[in-house]
Amino acid sequence: MRKGVGFEGIAVRYLQSLGYRILHRNYHCRCGEIDIVALDGEALVFVEVKGGKSKVFGDPAERVNREKLRRIIACAEEFLQKHPAESYRLEVVVIRGDEVEHIREVF
């Protein structure tokens, strides 16, 4: 099992505890992948998940760089062409051991 799958599971449970409804996990498109696509009320939310048990390889949040964001946004735009939504945003869930950091409204 990929390490990311465990972190994504933690993120899904966390988001569900906030009332998010999970629509897709690992949504693939020609531009890349979105870890989680969810609904928060009427808003469509694209969620990138990053995790790590230690900071040996740097903080997990640092792996959400400009190129990664560009690919996520391109994939989100493709998703929105197929599934239009009036309200949408990008969020990041960072998991460090037992700590969950939720960065809302990246765009």
C-alpha positions in Angstrom: 0.0 0.0 0.0 1.3 3.5 -0.8 2.1 5.7 2.1 -0.1 8.4 0.7 -3.2 6.2 0.9 -2.9 6.1 4.7 -2.5 9.9 4.8 -5.5 10.3 2.4 -7.6 8.1 4.7 -6.8 10.3 7.7 -7.6 13.4 5.6 -10.9 11.9 4.5 -12.0 11.1 8.0 -10.9 14.6 9.2 -12.9 16.3 6.4 -15.9 14.1 7.0 -15.8 15.1 10.7 -16.2 18.8 9.4 -19.2 17.8 7.4 -17.5 17.5 4.0 -19.1 15.0 1.6 -16.4 13.1 -0.3 -17.1 12.8 -4.0 -13.9 11.4 -5.4 -10.6 10.1 -4.2 -7.6 10.1 -6.5 -9.4 11.8 -9.4 -7.2 11.4 -12.4 -7.2 13.6 -15.5 -4.7 14.3 -18.3 -3.0 17.0 -16.3 -2.5 15.0 -13.1 -4.4 14.0 -10.1 -6.4 15.5 -7.3 -6.3 13.6 -4.0 -9.8 14.4 -2.8 -12.8 16.1 -4.4 -15.4 17.0 -1.9 -18.5 19.2 -1.2 -18.5 21.6 1.7 -22.1 22.8 1.7 -22.5 24.1 -1.9 -18.8 24.6 -2.5 -16.8 22.2 -4.5 -13.4 21.6 -2.8 -10.2 20.2 -4.4 -8.0 18.9 -1.6 -4.3 18.1 -1.9 -3.0 15.8 0.9 0.6 15.8 2.1 2.0 13.8 5.0 5.1 12.6 6.7 6.0 11.0 10.0 9.2 13.0 10.4 10.8 16.1 8.9 13.9 14.1 7.7 12.9 14.9 4.1 11.5 18.3 4.9 8.1 19.5 6.1 5.3 17.9 4.0 3.7 21.3 3.3 6.9 22.3 1.5 6.1 19.6 -1.2 3.1 21.7 -2.3 5.2 23.8 -4.6 4.3 26.1 -7.6 4.5 23.2 -10.1 2.3 21.0 -8.0 -0.2 23.8 -7.6 -0.2 24.4 -11.4 -1.0 20.7 -12.1 -3.8 20.7 -9.4 -5.3 23.8 -10.8 -5.2 22.5 -14.4 -6.9 19.2 -13.2 -9.5 21.2 -11.3 -10.3 23.3 -14.3 -10.8 20.1 -16.4 -13.1 18.7 -13.6 -15.1 22.0 -13.6 -15.6 21.7 -17.4 -17.3 18.4 -16.9 -19.0 19.3 -13.6 -19.6 23.0 -13.4 -19.8 24.6 -10.0 -20.5 28.2 -8.9 -18.3 28.0 -5.9 -15.0 26.1 -5.6 -11.7 26.3 -3.8 -8.4 24.5 -3.3 -7.4 23.3 0.2 -4.4 21.4 1.5 -4.4 19.0 4.4 -1.0 18.4 5.9 -0.5 15.4 8.2 2.6 15.3 10.5 2.4 12.2 12.7 -0.8 12.7 14.7 -1.2 16.4 13.8 -3.5 17.5 11.1 -3.2 21.0 9.6 -5.9 22.2 7.3 -5.0 25.1 5.0 -8.2 26.5 3.6 -8.9 28.5 0.5 -5.5 28.3 -1.2 -7.4 29.7 -4.2 
